[in-house]
Amino acid sequence: MKLILAVVQDQDSNRLLNALMDHNFRVTKLATTGGFLKSGNTTFIIGTEDIRVDKALQIIKDNCRSRDQLVAPVSPMGGNADSYIPYPVEVEVGGATVFVLPVEQFFQY
């Protein structure tokens, strides 16, 4: 058995949840916040049999896409303000960050 943790952008979360449920995966959805952009994202917790891990990963890949986003840079705190550029910067966000962990024991009460 494996535990899959998938961190995805909020824009992809409903589509991913529906796709996982359509393929009979049991999913727990958590609202989380990213540290880099300090924006909302969603973490999915999926417990599944080893033989279904590849299917879950393919569903995540098919439903989570990366996109470009303009982000206002944070002003330097105590740093050199001479090199600070107050213009928005385009960064790539989205996609999915996925961890697959082994499960030693599983209980359902």
C-alpha positions in Angstrom: 0.0 0.0 0.0 1.1 3.6 -0.7 0.2 7.0 0.5 0.3 9.7 -2.2 0.6 13.4 -1.2 -0.1 15.7 -4.1 0.2 19.5 -3.7 -1.6 21.3 -6.6 -2.7 24.8 -7.4 -6.3 25.7 -6.4 -7.3 26.2 -10.0 -6.7 22.5 -10.7 -8.1 21.1 -7.5 -11.8 20.5 -8.5 -10.9 19.0 -11.8 -8.4 16.7 -10.2 -10.8 15.7 -7.4 -13.5 14.8 -9.9 -11.1 12.7 -12.0 -9.8 10.8 -9.0 -13.3 10.1 -7.7 -14.4 9.0 -11.2 -11.6 6.3 -11.0 -12.7 5.2 -7.5 -9.8 6.6 -5.6 -10.5 7.6 -2.0 -9.2 11.1 -1.5 -8.9 13.6 1.3 -8.6 17.2 0.2 -6.9 19.8 2.4 -6.7 23.6 1.8 -3.0 24.6 2.2 -0.8 27.6 1.6 2.4 27.7 -0.3 5.5 29.3 1.3 7.1 30.7 -1.9 4.2 32.7 -3.3 2.1 32.6 -0.1 -0.9 31.7 -2.3 -3.5 29.0 -1.8 -3.1 25.5 -3.0 -4.6 22.2 -2.3 -3.0 19.0 -0.8 -4.6 15.7 -1.7 -4.0 12.6 0.5 -4.6 9.4 -1.4 -4.2 5.9 0.0 -4.1 3.2 -2.6 -2.8 -0.3 -3.5 0.6 -0.5 -5.1 -0.8 -1.6 -8.4 -2.9 1.6 -8.7 -0.2 4.1 -8.0 0.7 4.6 -11.7 -2.9 5.3 -12.5 -3.2 7.9 -9.8 0.0 9.6 -10.9 -1.3 9.7 -14.5 -4.6 11.3 -13.4 -2.7 13.9 -11.4 -0.4 14.6 -14.4 -3.3 14.9 -16.8 -5.3 17.3 -14.6 -2.6 19.6 -13.2 -0.9 22.0 -15.6 1.7 24.7 -15.0 1.0 28.3 -16.0 2.8 31.6 -16.0 1.7 34.2 -13.4 2.8 37.7 -12.6 4.0 38.1 -9.0 4.9 41.3 -7.2 8.3 40.8 -5.6 8.6 41.4 -1.9 10.6 44.4 -0.9 13.9 43.7 0.9 13.8 43.8 4.7 17.0 45.3 5.9 18.7 44.4 2.6 20.1 46.6 -0.1 17.2 48.6 -1.6 19.4 49.8 -4.5 19.0 46.5 -6.3 15.3 46.2 -5.5 13.1 46.1 -8.7 9.5 47.0 -7.8 8.0 45.5 -11.0 6.0 42.3 -11.3 8.0 39.2 -12.3 6.6 36.4 -14.4 7.1 33.0 -12.7 5.9 29.5 -13.6 3.4 28.1 -11.1 1.1 25.1 -11.1 1.6 21.5 -12.0 1.8 19.2 -9.1 4.4 18.2 -6.4 3.8 14.6 -5.6 5.2 12.4 -2.9 4.7 8.6 -2.8 5.3 7.0 0.6 5.2 3.4 1.7 2.5 2.4 4.2 3.5 -0.2 6.8 0.0 -0.5 8.3 -3.4 0.7 7.5 -6.5 0.7 9.8 -10.0 1.7 9.0 -12.5 1.8 11.9 
